[in-house]
Amino acid sequence: MRFFTDPACPYCSATAPALNELGREFGDDGLVVLGFYTPKPSPRPTTVEHVRGVARKYGFEFPVAVDDEWKALRRLWLDRTDSGWTSASLLIDRKGV
């Protein structure tokens, strides 16, 4: 799972090749790579067209969801850590851990 923001994020674009490769290599074994677009500077509505453009710019080859209210980001990352980073990659196993 990859939370990503607007096109200026160097961390977001740097992860694309490795995440694409993980999806290709382990997809047949059940691994699903997902992206979650979390707009900055703060939670705000966005369009699907904008998110598609950002994902295309990064080179993401996996499905992307829009998290414009940061609900998934908060539940899976921000509420569980002291980090203020909104750009994050998470691995979640079949049991949800």
C-alpha positions in Angstrom: 0.0 0.0 0.0 1.4 3.4 -1.0 0.1 6.7 0.3 1.1 9.4 -2.1 0.6 13.2 -2.5 1.0 15.8 -5.2 3.7 15.5 -7.9 6.4 17.3 -6.0 6.9 14.5 -3.5 10.3 12.8 -4.3 9.6 9.9 -2.0 6.4 9.0 -3.8 8.1 8.8 -7.2 11.2 7.0 -5.9 9.0 4.1 -4.7 7.2 3.5 -8.0 9.8 1.1 -9.6 10.1 -1.1 -6.6 6.3 -1.3 -6.0 5.6 -2.0 -9.6 8.2 -4.8 -9.5 6.7 -6.3 -6.3 3.3 -6.4 -8.0 4.7 -8.1 -11.1 6.8 -10.6 -9.1 4.4 -11.6 -6.4 0.9 -10.8 -7.9 0.3 -14.4 -8.9 1.0 -15.3 -5.3 -1.7 -13.0 -4.0 0.2 -9.8 -3.3 -1.9 -6.7 -4.2 -0.2 -3.3 -4.5 -2.5 -0.4 -4.0 -2.0 3.4 -4.0 -3.9 5.9 -2.0 -3.8 9.5 -3.1 -3.9 11.9 -0.2 -3.9 15.4 -1.4 -1.8 18.1 0.2 -1.4 20.8 1.6 -4.4 19.5 3.6 -7.3 17.1 3.1 -9.3 18.5 0.2 -11.5 17.2 -2.6 -9.9 16.3 -5.9 -10.9 14.9 -9.2 -10.2 11.4 -10.5 -8.6 12.9 -13.6 -6.1 14.8 -11.4 -5.2 11.6 -9.5 -4.8 9.6 -12.7 -2.4 12.3 -14.0 -0.3 12.2 -10.8 -0.2 8.4 -10.7 0.8 8.4 -14.4 3.5 10.9 -13.7 4.9 8.7 -10.9 4.7 5.6 -13.2 2.5 3.6 -10.9 1.2 0.5 -12.6 -1.2 -0.5 -9.8 -4.7 0.5 -8.8 -5.1 3.8 -7.0 -7.8 5.0 -4.7 -8.6 8.6 -3.7 -8.4 9.3 0.0 -9.1 13.0 -0.2 -10.4 13.2 3.4 -7.3 11.2 4.7 -9.6 8.6 6.4 -7.4 5.6 5.4 -4.2 7.5 5.9 -5.2 8.4 9.5 -6.5 5.0 10.4 -3.7 3.0 8.9 -0.7 5.3 9.5 -1.1 8.7 11.2 -3.1 7.4 14.2 -0.6 4.6 14.8 2.7 6.5 14.7 4.3 9.7 16.0 5.5 10.5 12.5 4.1 13.5 10.6 5.0 11.9 7.3 2.0 11.5 4.9 4.0 9.7 2.3 4.3 6.1 3.4 4.4 2.6 2.1 2.9 -0.1 4.2 2.9 -3.9 4.0 -0.2 -5.6 5.4 -0.4 -9.3 5.6 -3.5 -11.5 4.9 -4.5 -11.2 8.5 -4.5 -7.4 8.4 -1.3 -7.0 10.4 
